[in-house]
């Protein structure tokens, strides 16, 4: 949301996803009382014309069957963030049992899911987060080595945790963290670029501007023969239910844990959003209206 906020005019509806309850409908596909996932932004109520509902994509989709679970999971581990972790990690990093995986922003909705998927696949996991509480939570998720990137020396932590090098890196951050991480990758390592949190407060709206510097050191990419791939999760729309079904199963089996930071009241959405930049959330930040 922060990334997109700089691109939309002041006064526009803020972007964002929600689990919405249908309160009135002239469409038999969407019955009153049913729930859907939609990306209509910060709204307490939305009128969706029939033509809008015909759009292809995940702008509007039925809420997965979450019987016995909170519907908020459709915004987190059994929703778009969960599928981002599931497909972005498994398809691009292609982890093998026994390999070493590095995950940053590991206490967030996506990062915490990647940590656990990597452990399910038999990998050793090194993770970083931005507070001692967050690091403790990530450790509970099964990560083998966790450090606070704000207080630790990244190079020293990675050298200690991965003396044999890192095979897979799920990057949510970019910036200085990635600059250090690349030095510890093994030859032919795989890097999935999910996000660039370190850049999201940049004010420039000119996304086409050429920038001469990057944390992705060209000489290291060449000499280590690294495979680096960015992605948008809608690449796997045709397999969307596959991911949600597997994630739901892992949650039900106790193989995947989650946390939510819940704020009550639509009027408190700005405060909840600002809290993200203070590191106040662990797991998915949710506002309940």
C-alpha positions as CSV (number, residue, x, y, z in Angstrom):
1,X,0.0,0.0,0.0
2,X,2.9,2.4,0.8
3,X,4.4,1.6,-2.6
4,X,1.2,2.4,-4.4
5,X,0.2,5.4,-2.3
6,X,2.9,7.6,-4.0
7,X,1.3,6.9,-7.4
8,X,-2.3,7.8,-6.7
9,X,-3.7,11.4,-6.4
10,X,-4.4,12.7,-2.9
11,X,-8.1,12.2,-2.1
12,X,-8.3,8.8,-3.9
13,X,-9.5,5.7,-2.1
14,X,-6.5,4.0,-0.6
15,X,-5.7,0.6,-2.1
16,X,-6.1,-2.6,-0.1
17,X,-7.8,-5.9,0.2
18,X,-10.8,-7.0,2.3
19,X,-13.1,-9.8,3.2
20,X,-16.5,-8.4,2.4
21,X,-20.0,-9.7,3.3
22,X,-22.7,-9.4,0.7
23,X,-25.6,-7.4,2.1
24,X,-27.6,-6.8,-1.1
25,X,-27.3,-8.6,-4.5
26,X,-29.0,-8.9,-7.8
27,X,-26.5,-11.5,-8.9
28,X,-27.3,-15.2,-8.2
29,X,-23.5,-16.0,-8.1
30,X,-23.2,-13.7,-5.0
31,X,-25.9,-14.5,-2.5
32,X,-26.7,-12.2,0.4
33,X,-24.8,-13.4,3.5
34,X,-21.9,-14.9,1.5
35,X,-18.4,-13.5,1.7
36,X,-15.9,-12.6,-1.0
37,X,-12.3,-11.5,-1.2
38,X,-12.0,-8.1,-3.0
39,X,-9.5,-5.4,-3.7
40,X,-11.7,-2.4,-3.7
41,X,-9.6,-0.4,-1.2
42,X,-10.4,1.2,2.1
43,X,-14.2,1.2,2.1
44,X,-16.8,0.2,4.6
45,X,-19.3,-0.4,1.8
46,X,-18.8,-1.0,-1.9
47,X,-21.3,-1.1,-4.8
48,X,-19.9,-3.4,-7.5
49,X,-21.6,-3.2,-10.9
50,X,-22.3,-6.5,-12.8
51,X,-19.7,-5.6,-15.5
52,X,-17.0,-5.1,-12.8
53,X,-17.6,-8.6,-11.4
54,X,-16.8,-10.1,-14.9
55,X,-13.2,-9.0,-14.7
56,X,-10.6,-11.8,-14.8
57,X,-8.2,-12.0,-11.9
58,X,-8.4,-12.1,-8.1
59,X,-10.1,-8.6,-7.8
60,X,-13.2,-10.5,-6.7
61,X,-13.2,-14.1,-5.6
62,X,-15.2,-16.3,-3.2
63,X,-13.8,-16.6,0.3
64,X,-12.3,-20.1,0.7
65,X,-14.1,-22.4,3.0
66,X,-12.7,-21.5,6.4
67,X,-15.1,-23.5,8.6
68,X,-14.0,-23.3,12.2
69,X,-11.4,-20.6,11.4
70,X,-11.4,-16.8,11.4
71,X,-12.4,-15.3,8.1
72,X,-9.4,-12.9,8.5
73,X,-7.2,-15.8,7.4
74,X,-8.5,-15.0,3.9
75,X,-6.4,-11.9,4.1
76,X,-3.3,-13.7,5.4
77,X,-2.0,-17.3,5.5
78,X,-5.0,-18.7,3.5
79,X,-5.1,-15.8,1.1
80,X,-3.0,-13.7,-1.2
81,X,0.0,-13.4,1.2
82,X,0.0,-17.2,1.8
83,X,0.0,-17.9,-2.0
84,X,2.7,-15.3,-2.4
85,X,4.9,-17.4,-0.1
86,X,3.7,-20.7,-1.5
87,X,4.3,-20.1,-5.2
88,X,7.0,-17.4,-4.9
89,X,9.2,-19.7,-2.8
90,X,8.5,-23.2,-4.1
91,X,8.3,-22.3,-7.8
92,X,11.2,-19.8,-8.1
93,X,13.6,-21.1,-5.4
94,X,12.8,-24.8,-6.0
95,X,14.2,-25.8,-2.6
96,X,15.7,-29.2,-2.0
97,X,15.8,-31.0,1.3
98,X,18.9,-30.2,3.3
99,X,19.5,-26.8,1.6
100,X,19.9,-23.5,3.5
101,X,17.2,-20.9,3.0
102,X,17.5,-17.2,3.9
103,X,14.3,-15.2,4.6
104,X,14.1,-11.5,5.6
105,X,11.0,-9.7,7.0
106,X,10.4,-13.1,8.5
107,X,7.8,-12.0,11.0
108,X,5.4,-10.6,8.4
109,X,2.5,-12.4,6.8
110,X,4.5,-13.6,3.8
111,X,7.9,-14.1,5.4
112,X,6.5,-16.2,8.3
113,X,4.8,-18.4,5.8
114,X,8.0,-18.9,3.8
115,X,9.9,-19.9,7.0
116,X,7.4,-22.6,7.7
117,X,7.1,-23.9,4.1
118,X,10.9,-24.2,4.0
119,X,10.9,-26.2,7.2
120,X,8.1,-28.4,5.8
121,X,10.3,-29.1,2.8
122,X,13.3,-30.1,5.1
123,X,15.4,-27.0,4.7
124,X,17.6,-25.2,7.2
125,X,16.2,-21.7,7.7
126,X,18.0,-18.5,8.5
127,X,15.7,-15.6,9.2
128,X,15.8,-12.0,10.2
129,X,13.2,-9.6,11.7
130,X,13.2,-6.1,13.3
131,X,12.7,-6.7,17.0
132,X,13.5,-9.2,19.7
133,X,9.8,-10.1,20.1
134,X,9.5,-10.7,16.4
135,X,12.7,-12.8,16.4
136,X,11.3,-14.9,19.3
137,X,8.1,-15.6,17.3
138,X,10.1,-16.6,14.1
139,X,12.1,-18.9,16.3
140,X,8.9,-20.5,17.5
141,X,8.0,-21.1,13.8
142,X,11.0,-23.4,13.5
143,X,13.7,-21.2,12.0
144,X,17.1,-22.6,12.8
145,X,18.9,-19.2,13.2
146,X,17.2,-15.9,13.7
147,X,18.7,-12.4,14.1
148,X,17.6,-8.8,14.6
149,X,18.8,-7.0,11.5
150,X,18.6,-3.7,13.3
151,X,21.2,-4.6,16.0
152,X,23.2,-7.5,14.4
153,X,26.0,-7.5,11.9
154,X,24.4,-9.1,8.9
155,X,27.7,-10.4,7.5
156,X,28.7,-12.0,10.8
157,X,25.3,-13.6,11.4
158,X,25.2,-15.1,7.9
159,X,28.8,-16.3,8.2
160,X,28.1,-18.0,11.5
161,X,24.7,-19.5,10.5
162,X,25.6,-20.6,6.9
163,X,29.3,-21.5,6.8
164,X,28.6,-23.6,3.7
165,X,26.6,-20.8,2.0
166,X,23.0,-20.1,1.2
167,X,21.1,-22.0,-1.5
168,X,17.8,-20.1,-1.6
169,X,17.0,-16.5,-0.7
170,X,13.5,-15.1,-0.4
171,X,14.0,-11.4,-0.5
172,X,11.3,-9.0,0.8
173,X,13.6,-6.1,1.6
174,X,16.4,-5.4,-0.9
175,X,18.7,-2.6,0.0
176,X,21.7,-3.1,2.3
177,X,20.4,-6.5,3.5
178,X,20.6,-7.9,0.0
179,X,23.9,-6.3,-0.6
180,X,25.3,-8.3,2.3
181,X,23.3,-11.5,1.6
182,X,24.6,-12.0,-2.0
183,X,28.2,-12.5,-0.7
184,X,27.0,-15.6,1.1
185,X,25.2,-17.3,-1.7
186,X,26.6,-20.6,-3.1
187,X,27.2,-21.0,-6.8
188,X,23.9,-21.5,-8.8
189,X,21.8,-20.2,-5.8
190,X,18.2,-19.1,-6.5
191,X,16.8,-15.8,-5.3
192,X,13.1,-15.0,-5.3
193,X,12.5,-11.2,-5.3
194,X,9.1,-10.7,-3.6
195,X,9.5,-7.1,-2.3
196,X,11.7,-4.2,-1.8
197,X,10.6,-2.8,1.6
198,X,13.8,-0.7,1.9
199,X,12.6,1.5,-1.1
200,X,8.9,1.9,-0.3
201,X,9.3,5.3,1.3
202,X,11.0,6.7,-1.7
203,X,8.9,9.7,-2.8
204,X,9.6,9.5,-6.5
205,X,6.6,8.8,-8.7
206,X,8.8,8.4,-11.8
207,X,9.0,4.6,-11.8
208,X,10.8,4.7,-15.2
209,X,13.8,6.7,-13.9
210,X,17.1,4.9,-14.3
211,X,19.0,4.3,-11.1
212,X,22.7,3.5,-11.3
213,X,23.1,1.6,-8.1
214,X,21.5,-1.6,-6.9
215,X,22.1,-4.2,-4.1
216,X,22.3,-6.8,-6.8
217,X,26.0,-6.7,-7.4
218,X,26.6,-7.6,-11.0
219,X,30.0,-9.2,-10.5
220,X,28.6,-11.5,-7.8
221,X,25.6,-12.5,-10.0
222,X,28.0,-13.4,-12.8
223,X,30.7,-15.2,-10.9
224,X,28.3,-17.1,-8.6
225,X,26.0,-17.7,-11.6
226,X,22.9,-16.7,-9.5
227,X,19.4,-17.1,-10.7
228,X,17.3,-14.1,-9.6
229,X,13.7,-13.7,-10.5
230,X,11.1,-11.2,-9.4
231,X,7.4,-12.1,-9.5
232,X,3.8,-11.0,-9.0
233,X,1.6,-13.6,-7.4
234,X,-1.1,-13.3,-10.0
235,X,1.2,-15.3,-12.3
236,X,-0.4,-18.3,-10.7
237,X,-4.0,-17.4,-10.9
238,X,-4.8,-20.6,-12.7
239,X,-3.5,-22.5,-9.7
240,X,-4.9,-20.2,-7.0
241,X,-7.1,-22.8,-5.3
242,X,-4.2,-25.3,-5.3
243,X,-2.1,-23.0,-3.1
244,X,-5.0,-22.1,-0.7
245,X,-6.0,-25.8,-0.3
246,X,-2.5,-26.8,0.6
247,X,-2.0,-23.9,3.0
248,X,-5.3,-24.6,4.7
249,X,-4.3,-28.3,5.1
250,X,-1.0,-27.3,6.7
251,X,-2.8,-24.9,9.1
252,X,-5.3,-27.6,10.1
253,X,-2.5,-30.1,10.6
254,X,-0.6,-27.7,12.9
255,X,2.3,-27.4,10.5
256,X,1.7,-23.7,9.9
257,X,1.2,-21.2,12.6
258,X,0.1,-17.6,12.2
259,X,-0.3,-14.4,14.1
260,X,-2.6,-11.4,13.4
261,X,-2.3,-7.9,14.7
262,X,-6.0,-6.8,14.8
263,X,-7.3,-3.2,15.0
264,X,-11.0,-2.6,15.7
265,X,-12.9,0.0,13.8
266,X,-12.9,1.4,10.2
267,X,-12.0,4.8,11.6
268,X,-8.7,3.4,12.9
269,X,-7.4,2.2,9.6
270,X,-4.9,5.1,9.2
271,X,-3.5,4.4,12.7
272,X,-3.2,0.7,11.8
273,X,-1.4,1.5,8.6
274,X,1.0,3.9,10.3
275,X,1.8,1.2,12.8
276,X,3.3,-0.9,10.1
277,X,6.1,1.6,9.7
278,X,6.8,1.5,13.4
279,X,7.1,-2.3,13.4
280,X,4.0,-2.7,15.6
281,X,2.6,-5.7,13.8
282,X,3.6,-9.3,14.0
283,X,2.1,-11.4,11.2
284,X,-0.8,-9.9,9.2
285,X,-2.2,-6.5,10.2
286,X,-6.0,-6.6,10.0
287,X,-8.7,-4.1,10.6
288,X,-12.1,-5.5,11.7
289,X,-15.0,-3.2,10.8
